[in-house]
């Protein structure tokens, strides 16, 4: 899928701006000419990856559909309106919303929510898939809603945050801030922790707002826009921020990787590593998939480099997922790569359905969960 840019001013010029930038692929800036992505070379496996279970929910292209994990339950959706629930890999229910969906699923124990390209927010009963309510956002909904604390918090394509009551869909608050003329279309959900809502914005900003009323709490600068043109100056936080204890980290496309104090927003450290895919944290390191297809491990306390795996050049990687001494990433050909945490060497490799993996990999108990653009849902076990 090609990530397009959204004009946030001059509405009359929107079609032209979209058309003019539609050939730019934030995941692979050299797609049309220049360097080609790396061919996969044989590896000496030190671990074994296998498919524990799989199913199909329908194609996602051109959107990125992110499944939701609640305990051992997985909720997934597709562009054609399919929404499905799986418990331990067993299909529980499958419904067809009467609308074209455009983003992933947000869920808790009681309800799940999805969005549409027309800005509709649909909430369903987690037990049986019955439609509970429908609300209207200010523009298209590409990111999974965040469901927590009795709220459904939606990020719309115009970068507004809107909170709805989980019971009836009534609007509780809206947060918006000025955005630059051009910005990357964002598929990353807000992150809710206690009474904080964290979300990345255009212009390289990481924002914390109060979940009760949407009031801003602090603003951190992940990266500063720079360059002569509006295209050069795009420095958007387009992936999920990640949290570990009192640290929150985020990365900006055409920008930097930065970590902040969770409570105050004070910068702890920053590195000049750009990514539209994202990052993850474990007990020792911060892992980043950069825009060239390299995976970096950085010291969590200082940001200093530990290792770099650069043999996946331009393979349009997902954000890394650290689990049990390994780091997993997936690529544009649906291949899952497992790296050793200590040195970044290849430990195992597994192919799925040959379609791109855009959504971040997630933990599902002791397994890894992913959804491909082709609609495949995979739970992968590693030994």
PyMOL commands that set and color helices and strands:
alter all, ss='L'
color gray80, all
select helices_A, chain A and resi 11-21
alter helices_A, ss='H'
color red, helices_A
select strands_A, chain A and resi 5-7+49-56+68-70+73-77+82-87+90-96+106-107+111-115+120-125+131-136+146-148+151-155+161-165+171-175+182-184+191-193+196-201+205-210+216-221+242-244+247-251+257-261+267-271+278-281+285-289+295-299+305-309+321-323+326-330+335-340+346-351+362-364+367-371+376-382
alter strands_A, ss='S'
color yellow, strands_A
deselect
rebuild
show_as cartoon
